[in-house]
Amino acid sequence: MISSILLRVSTLLLMVGLVLGIVMGIRQDFALAPAHAHLNLVGFVLMFAAGLYYRLVPQAAEGILARIQATLHVIGAILFPAGIAIVLTYGPHYEAFAIAGSLIVFAAMALFAWIVFRTTSCARSPSVGLARQSA
């Protein structure tokens, strides 16, 4: 379920990012390019990767940590680029939105890193041990 939500939301955010890029290209006004780039990177690439990880490693999606991570990621992926766009449009007095969004994204990705480390193993495969013994 978490995987499906992240994959779907990331795809919607990609579409928003693509439309923003097309509009900027038509107008030849690239003032919002940093917001566009962050929306595509945080909102699509990172979120889609997390969704794929949860799909490939189902035990990672179990429990409250994955739900918190996904929720933070969705909120941050929207607030961070929106905050950047607000700062670029209305000035630095509105930096709090971009700062809050970036911190939320950081928290989401730190939690995701914790989940990945918790659900992966660094154990050596048997073939590695055999290769070293025969050499």
Beta strands, then each sheet from edge to edge (+ up, - down):
end
